[in-house]
């Protein structure tokens, strides 16, 4: 059942709408681009005021875009998690701006306005829309926005050609034709890049799911022994000053439970035990299912008092019977603890010493906690 759930999760991930992974590079690029575009609008505002050629649309739209871009930059810097909303707002806002300006220039031009000059001033920024689409978190929605943008651009241009054709400027018509051909070409090219990006994201998602299966126990969802070894290897290199604790945990009498309830019932017990162990540990600790009925926990930045507290809390959590298929099941555990660096300087030594401490509990009544020491004598029971 657990394996089927894992496969279903993987398939849903691969079949989901693709979106680019938000990396530091993407975040940095967008945070740099926003002020650059805002600066471009500021230059346009100053230039229009100084030249006296400011038209009614620019008088409203340019300050509005300048303010909106600065606001988005502020939000992005203060709340990095707002990245999807910021990029989505940039894409939608810039599309609305270009389409609105085109309508204003073609159908509501100011007297004496040089329409071709306005085209040159604003519309060479349009390719930014297609590039911006690849910085959003939903490529499918960005692609839809690009498609609507091209269709509306063609519709506005065609409307102008039909309504204004008797007295329209041939130079303006030529500029519109060139503008639409260029945008259609950009749209097609961006579609090709979109497909490549889509395939890349699916490949990355597939690789991440495979890595997940390598380091995660399919039954409980906890990290597995391979992840435990990697965690210990990393911890021994970064915890030279603070130290950490390793708990080796083995369930008492699990075989009889498995024989009584069957493998399906035994699996339910293991899942519930994993949940209780996870609840007993701190958020930064790493809880692992090693194999069968063996678990482990790496308590980062901890000393003996913290390790004892977590171990005792876990044993106490097992005092509450597990309800499996409507029947109460009582289970206990034996816990052995090794400390870094006192009980070992590497992962194999720490694992061996934690196991030895755990077996000491097994041989002396079970349902207790025992701390390993080089002398083999260090202790703590569930009842003391």
C-alpha positions as a Python dict, from the first residue, in 0.01 Angstrom:
ca = {
    (1, 'X'): (0, 0, 0),
    (2, 'X'): (279, 241, 93),
    (3, 'X'): (462, 160, -231),
    (4, 'X'): (146, 227, -430),
    (5, 'X'): (108, 565, -258),
    (6, 'X'): (468, 650, -343),
    (7, 'X'): (413, 562, -709),
    (8, 'X'): (90, 765, -718),
    (9, 'X'): (272, 1064, -572),
    (10, 'X'): (545, 1032, -831),
    (11, 'X'): (298, 1006, -1118),
    (12, 'X'): (102, 1308, -997),
    (13, 'X'): (423, 1508, -981),
    (14, 'X'): (524, 1410, -1331),
    (15, 'X'): (178, 1476, -1474),
    (16, 'X'): (138, 1812, -1299),
    (17, 'X'): (165, 2134, -1493),
    (18, 'X'): (533, 2211, -1524),
    (19, 'X'): (681, 2511, -1353),
    (20, 'X'): (1040, 2628, -1335),
    (21, 'X'): (1223, 2565, -1011),
    (22, 'X'): (1264, 2883, -810),
    (23, 'X'): (1638, 2911, -766),
    (24, 'X'): (1857, 3180, -618),
    (25, 'X'): (1954, 3280, -972),
    (26, 'X'): (1592, 3336, -1077),
    (27, 'X'): (1518, 3533, -762),
    (28, 'X'): (1831, 3746, -808),
    (29, 'X'): (1753, 3810, -1175),
    (30, 'X'): (1400, 3929, -1106),
    (31, 'X'): (1510, 4146, -812),
    (32, 'X'): (1766, 4316, -1039),
    (33, 'X'): (1532, 4348, -1338),
    (34, 'X'): (1254, 4526, -1149),
    (35, 'X'): (1454, 4838, -1059),
    (36, 'X'): (1608, 4851, -1408),
    (37, 'X'): (1265, 4858, -1572),
    (38, 'X'): (1144, 5108, -1312),
    (39, 'X'): (1443, 5328, -1397),
    (40, 'X'): (1347, 5309, -1767),
    (41, 'X'): (1001, 5442, -1682),
    (42, 'X'): (1156, 5717, -1470),
    (43, 'X'): (1371, 5825, -1765),
    (44, 'X'): (1062, 5827, -1988),
    (45, 'X'): (875, 6045, -1736),
    (46, 'X'): (1160, 6296, -1711),
    (47, 'X'): (1215, 6298, -2088),
    (48, 'X'): (848, 6362, -2164),
    (49, 'X'): (830, 6646, -1913),
    (50, 'X'): (1146, 6815, -2041),
    (51, 'X'): (1050, 6778, -2409),
    (52, 'X'): (691, 6888, -2356),
    (53, 'X'): (571, 6593, -2568),
    (54, 'X'): (396, 6412, -2288),
    (55, 'X'): (66, 6254, -2404),
    (56, 'X'): (-233, 6190, -2174),
    (57, 'X'): (-178, 5813, -2161),
    (58, 'X'): (189, 5840, -2066),
    (59, 'X'): (109, 6108, -1808),
    (60, 'X'): (-96, 5848, -1616),
    (61, 'X'): (56, 5515, -1715),
    (62, 'X'): (428, 5588, -1674),
    (63, 'X'): (411, 5706, -1309),
    (64, 'X'): (171, 5422, -1232),
    (65, 'X'): (408, 5159, -1377),
    (66, 'X'): (708, 5320, -1205),
    (67, 'X'): (533, 5310, -867),
    (68, 'X'): (401, 4956, -919),
    (69, 'X'): (746, 4823, -1011),
    (70, 'X'): (907, 4977, -705),
    (71, 'X'): (628, 4836, -488),
    (72, 'X'): (681, 4488, -634),
    (73, 'X'): (1056, 4516, -574),
    (74, 'X'): (994, 4612, -212),
    (75, 'X'): (753, 4323, -159),
    (76, 'X'): (998, 4078, -318),
    (77, 'X'): (1289, 4191, -101),
    (78, 'X'): (1085, 4185, 220),
    (79, 'X'): (899, 3862, 143),
    (80, 'X'): (1094, 3631, -90),
    (81, 'X'): (806, 3381, -79),
    (82, 'X'): (600, 3636, -274),
    (83, 'X'): (808, 3555, -585),
    (84, 'X'): (523, 3373, -769),
    (85, 'X'): (284, 3665, -714),
    (86, 'X'): (543, 3929, -806),
    (87, 'X'): (639, 3763, -1135),
    (88, 'X'): (274, 3698, -1218),
    (89, 'X'): (189, 4064, -1151),
    (90, 'X'): (482, 4177, -1369),
    (91, 'X'): (367, 3961, -1659),
    (92, 'X'): (3, 4066, -1637),
    (93, 'X'): (81, 4434, -1572),
    (94, 'X'): (325, 4468, -1861),
    (95, 'X'): (81, 4297, -2100),
    (96, 'X'): (-199, 4533, -2000),
    (97, 'X'): (33, 4833, -2033),
    (98, 'X'): (144, 4755, -2390),
    (99, 'X'): (-205, 4670, -2512),
    (100, 'X'): (-353, 4982, -2351),
    (101, 'X'): (-83, 5204, -2499),
    (102, 'X'): (-142, 5057, -2844),
    (103, 'X'): (-513, 5134, -2817),
    (104, 'X'): (-439, 5490, -2698),
    (105, 'X'): (-191, 5556, -2981),
    (106, 'X'): (-406, 5415, -3260),
    (107, 'X'): (-755, 5526, -3160),
    (108, 'X'): (-703, 5824, -2924),
    (109, 'X'): (-385, 6000, -3037),
    (110, 'X'): (-309, 6351, -2910),
    (111, 'X'): (-296, 6626, -3175),
    (112, 'X'): (48, 6639, -3333),
    (113, 'X'): (161, 6314, -3171),
    (114, 'X'): (432, 6127, -3361),
    (115, 'X'): (290, 5775, -3346),
    (116, 'X'): (596, 5611, -3505),
    (117, 'X'): (824, 5773, -3250),
    (118, 'X'): (601, 5643, -2970),
    (119, 'X'): (625, 5295, -3122),
    (120, 'X'): (1003, 5316, -3113),
    (121, 'X'): (1002, 5444, -2756),
    (122, 'X'): (784, 5174, -2601),
    (123, 'X'): (724, 4862, -2803),
    (124, 'X'): (1077, 4731, -2835),
    (125, 'X'): (1031, 4628, -2470),
    (126, 'X'): (763, 4376, -2573),
    (127, 'X'): (1007, 4079, -2603),
    (128, 'X'): (1048, 4113, -2228),
    (129, 'X'): (698, 3964, -2190),
    (130, 'X'): (805, 3640, -2355),
    (131, 'X'): (1124, 3624, -2151),
    (132, 'X'): (940, 3707, -1829),
    (133, 'X'): (712, 3410, -1885),
    (134, 'X'): (1001, 3175, -1805),
    (135, 'X'): (1057, 3340, -1467),
    (136, 'X'): (705, 3269, -1344),
    (137, 'X'): (620, 2963, -1136),
    (138, 'X'): (346, 2849, -1373),
    (139, 'X'): (470, 2810, -1730),
    (140, 'X'): (126, 2697, -1846),
    (141, 'X'): (-41, 3018, -1725),
    (142, 'X'): (242, 3231, -1861),
    (143, 'X'): (202, 3060, -2198),
    (144, 'X'): (-172, 3130, -2194),
    (145, 'X'): (-105, 3495, -2112),
    (146, 'X'): (138, 3517, -2405),
    (147, 'X'): (-117, 3361, -2639),
    (148, 'X'): (-388, 3606, -2533),
    (149, 'X'): (-143, 3895, -2569),
    (150, 'X'): (-61, 3804, -2930),
    (151, 'X'): (-428, 3754, -3020),
    (152, 'X'): (-530, 4088, -2868),
    (153, 'X'): (-238, 4263, -3038),
    (154, 'X'): (-348, 4124, -3375),
    (155, 'X'): (-713, 4211, -3303),
    (156, 'X'): (-631, 4572, -3209),
    (157, 'X'): (-409, 4614, -3517),
    (158, 'X'): (-672, 4459, -3745),
    (159, 'X'): (-940, 4680, -3594),
    (160, 'X'): (-729, 4986, -3663),
    (161, 'X'): (-670, 4873, -4023),
    (162, 'X'): (-1041, 4823, -4081),
    (163, 'X'): (-1170, 5136, -3907),
    (164, 'X'): (-895, 5381, -4001),
    (165, 'X'): (-786, 5242, -4340),
    (166, 'X'): (-927, 5526, -4557),
    (167, 'X'): (-714, 5796, -4395),
    (168, 'X'): (-450, 5594, -4207),
    (169, 'X'): (-78, 5664, -4241),
    (170, 'X'): (89, 5387, -4451),
    (171, 'X'): (396, 5415, -4228),
    (172, 'X'): (184, 5335, -3923),
    (173, 'X'): (22, 5039, -4101),
    (174, 'X'): (365, 4909, -4198),
    (175, 'X'): (484, 4950, -3838),
    (176, 'X'): (181, 4754, -3717),
    (177, 'X'): (243, 4473, -3966),
    (178, 'X'): (609, 4452, -3863),
    (179, 'X'): (514, 4464, -3494),
    (180, 'X'): (267, 4177, -3530),
    (181, 'X'): (498, 3964, -3744),
    (182, 'X'): (779, 4012, -3494),
    (183, 'X'): (553, 3921, -3202),
    (184, 'X'): (417, 3612, -3375),
    (185, 'X'): (775, 3501, -3443),
    (186, 'X'): (873, 3561, -3082),
    (187, 'X'): (567, 3372, -2965),
    (188, 'X'): (651, 3069, -3180),
    (189, 'X'): (1015, 3073, -3067),
    (190, 'X'): (913, 3106, -2703),
    (191, 'X'): (682, 2808, -2753),
    (192, 'X'): (978, 2597, -2864),
    (193, 'X'): (1177, 2709, -2561),
    (194, 'X'): (870, 2642, -2346),
    (195, 'X'): (857, 2281, -2460),
    (196, 'X'): (1226, 2234, -2384),
    (197, 'X'): (1182, 2396, -2042),
    (198, 'X'): (876, 2184, -1976),
    (199, 'X'): (1068, 1867, -2057),
    (200, 'X'): (1361, 1982, -1840),
    (201, 'X'): (1137, 2043, -1539),
    (202, 'X'): (976, 1700, -1577),
    (203, 'X'): (1321, 1543, -1591),
    (204, 'X'): (1427, 1730, -1276),
    (205, 'X'): (1105, 1630, -1097),
    (206, 'X'): (1161, 1267, -1195),
    (207, 'X'): (1518, 1280, -1067),
    (208, 'X'): (1403, 1432, -739),
    (209, 'X'): (1143, 1158, -695),
    (210, 'X'): (1405, 891, -758),
    (211, 'X'): (1633, 1055, -501),
    (212, 'X'): (1339, 1066, -261),
    (213, 'X'): (1290, 691, -301),
    (214, 'X'): (1660, 629, -240),
    (215, 'X'): (1672, 813, 93),
    (216, 'X'): (1318, 764, 230),
    (217, 'X'): (1152, 460, 384),
    (218, 'X'): (844, 380, 175),
    (219, 'X'): (640, 241, 466),
    (220, 'X'): (674, 517, 726),
    (221, 'X'): (786, 812, 515),
    (222, 'X'): (1086, 856, 745),
    (223, 'X'): (1444, 884, 617),
    (224, 'X'): (1610, 544, 579),
    (225, 'X'): (1947, 400, 685),
    (226, 'X'): (2124, 551, 385),
    (227, 'X'): (2003, 897, 487),
    (228, 'X'): (2106, 825, 847),
    (229, 'X'): (2461, 749, 738),
    (230, 'X'): (2473, 1066, 529),
    (231, 'X'): (2333, 1275, 816),
    (232, 'X'): (2588, 1135, 1060),
    (233, 'X'): (2871, 1195, 815),
    (234, 'X'): (2768, 1559, 779),
    (235, 'X'): (2706, 1605, 1152),
    (236, 'X'): (3050, 1475, 1251),
    (237, 'X'): (3208, 1745, 1036),
    (238, 'X'): (3002, 2040, 1158),
    (239, 'X'): (2940, 1954, 1526),
    (240, 'X'): (3293, 1966, 1665),
    (241, 'X'): (3199, 2229, 1923),
    (242, 'X'): (2834, 2157, 2011),
    (243, 'X'): (2815, 1780, 1968),
    (244, 'X'): (2507, 1569, 1905),
    (245, 'X'): (2333, 1252, 2022),
    (246, 'X'): (2246, 931, 1839),
    (247, 'X'): (1953, 721, 1962),
    (248, 'X'): (1928, 356, 1858),
    (249, 'X'): (1570, 236, 1915),
    (250, 'X'): (1442, -119, 1892),
    (251, 'X'): (1083, -223, 1958),
    (252, 'X'): (1033, -487, 2228),
    (253, 'X'): (839, -797, 2129),
    (254, 'X'): (747, -676, 1782),
    (255, 'X'): (775, -1025, 1631),
    (256, 'X'): (487, -1153, 1844),
    (257, 'X'): (277, -853, 1740),
    (258, 'X'): (359, -920, 1376),
    (259, 'X'): (265, -1287, 1418),
    (260, 'X'): (-63, -1196, 1587),
    (261, 'X'): (-178, -909, 1365),
    (262, 'X'): (-13, -1018, 1041),
    (263, 'X'): (215, -809, 826),
    (264, 'X'): (-54, -551, 748),
    (265, 'X'): (-120, -495, 1117),
    (266, 'X'): (254, -486, 1184),
    (267, 'X'): (293, -216, 919),
    (268, 'X'): (25, -7, 1092),
    (269, 'X'): (213, -42, 1421),
    (270, 'X'): (538, 71, 1260),
    (271, 'X'): (369, 376, 1107),
    (272, 'X'): (217, 475, 1441),
    (273, 'X'): (548, 424, 1624),
    (274, 'X'): (724, 638, 1361),
    (275, 'X'): (467, 913, 1414),
    (276, 'X'): (510, 907, 1793),
    (277, 'X'): (888, 911, 1766),
    (278, 'X'): (873, 1206, 1531),
    (279, 'X'): (646, 1391, 1775),
    (280, 'X'): (884, 1320, 2064),
    (281, 'X'): (1181, 1474, 1882),
    (282, 'X'): (1252, 1839, 1815),
    (283, 'X'): (1187, 1995, 1475),
    (284, 'X'): (1557, 2004, 1382),
    (285, 'X'): (1621, 1638, 1475),
    (286, 'X'): (1641, 1360, 1215),
    (287, 'X'): (1422, 1052, 1280),
    (288, 'X'): (1503, 740, 1081),
    (289, 'X'): (1365, 392, 1024),
    (290, 'X'): (1675, 177, 999),
    (291, 'X'): (1512, -158, 914),
    (292, 'X'): (1235, -384, 1039),
    (293, 'X'): (1144, -268, 1390),
    (294, 'X'): (1464, -64, 1436),
    (295, 'X'): (1457, 313, 1443),
    (296, 'X'): (1715, 584, 1511),
    (297, 'X'): (1722, 955, 1584),
    (298, 'X'): (2000, 1209, 1541),
    (299, 'X'): (1952, 1490, 1793),
    (300, 'X'): (2155, 1778, 1658),
    (301, 'X'): (2316, 2029, 1893),
    (302, 'X'): (2231, 1821, 2200),
    (303, 'X'): (2401, 1691, 2511),
    (304, 'X'): (2302, 1415, 2754),
    (305, 'X'): (2012, 1603, 2924),
    (306, 'X'): (1841, 1677, 2591),
    (307, 'X'): (1898, 1321, 2465),
    (308, 'X'): (1759, 1172, 2786),
    (309, 'X'): (1453, 1400, 2769),
    (310, 'X'): (1370, 1301, 2412),
    (311, 'X'): (1425, 929, 2479),
    (312, 'X'): (1208, 931, 2790),
    (313, 'X'): (939, 1130, 2612),
    (314, 'X'): (930, 866, 2338),
    (315, 'X'): (905, 577, 2586),
    (316, 'X'): (625, 759, 2766),
    (317, 'X'): (439, 806, 2436),
    (318, 'X'): (433, 426, 2392),
    (319, 'X'): (257, 381, 2727),
    (320, 'X'): (-62, 485, 2548),
    (321, 'X'): (-183, 166, 2368),
    (322, 'X'): (-191, 167, 1989),
    (323, 'X'): (-532, 102, 1836),
    (324, 'X'): (-488, -136, 1544),
    (325, 'X'): (-797, -264, 1360),
    (326, 'X'): (-1005, -163, 1660),
    (327, 'X'): (-789, -354, 1908),
    (328, 'X'): (-552, -200, 2165),
    (329, 'X'): (-189, -304, 2120),
    (330, 'X'): (71, -245, 2390),
    (331, 'X'): (431, -204, 2284),
    (332, 'X'): (754, -76, 2437),
    (333, 'X'): (1105, 2, 2315),
    (334, 'X'): (1470, -20, 2420),
    (335, 'X'): (1683, 287, 2358),
    (336, 'X'): (2062, 312, 2343),
    (337, 'X'): (2241, 645, 2317),
    (338, 'X'): (2589, 740, 2197),
    (339, 'X'): (2727, 1094, 2218),
    (340, 'X'): (2950, 1277, 1973),
    (341, 'X'): (3239, 1329, 2025),
    (342, 'X'): (3275, 1138, 2354),
    (343, 'X'): (3160, 797, 2225),
    (344, 'X'): (3299, 816, 1872),
    (345, 'X'): (3435, 1050, 1606),
    (346, 'X'): (3280, 883, 1301),
    (347, 'X'): (2944, 741, 1192),
    (348, 'X'): (3027, 366, 1212),
    (349, 'X'): (3165, 398, 1567),
    (350, 'X'): (2867, 601, 1688),
    (351, 'X'): (2622, 352, 1535),
    (352, 'X'): (2804, 57, 1688),
    (353, 'X'): (2815, 214, 2033),
    (354, 'X'): (2449, 321, 2023),
    (355, 'X'): (2353, -35, 1924),
    (356, 'X'): (2565, -177, 2205),
    (357, 'X'): (2392, 49, 2456),
    (358, 'X'): (2054, -56, 2315),
    (359, 'X'): (2140, -427, 2346),
    (360, 'X'): (2244, -362, 2705),
    (361, 'X'): (1885, -252, 2768),
    (362, 'X'): (1751, -562, 2589),
    (363, 'X'): (1953, -785, 2817),
    (364, 'X'): (1852, -603, 3136),
    (365, 'X'): (1476, -583, 3134),
    (366, 'X'): (1397, -378, 2820),
    (367, 'X'): (1181, -60, 2809),
    (368, 'X'): (1461, 168, 2926),
    (369, 'X'): (1731, 411, 2811),
    (370, 'X'): (2103, 341, 2836),
    (371, 'X'): (2392, 578, 2754),
    (372, 'X'): (2708, 424, 2615),
    (373, 'X'): (3044, 512, 2772),
    (374, 'X'): (3392, 384, 2700),
    (375, 'X'): (3374, 190, 3026),
    (376, 'X'): (3044, 38, 2919),
    (377, 'X'): (2873, 181, 3227),
    (378, 'X'): (2642, 479, 3196),
    (379, 'X'): (2276, 468, 3242),
    (380, 'X'): (1923, 574, 3278),
    (381, 'X'): (1606, 365, 3299),
    (382, 'X'): (1251, 452, 3212),
    (383, 'X'): (1157, 426, 3576),
    (384, 'X'): (1431, 637, 3734),
}
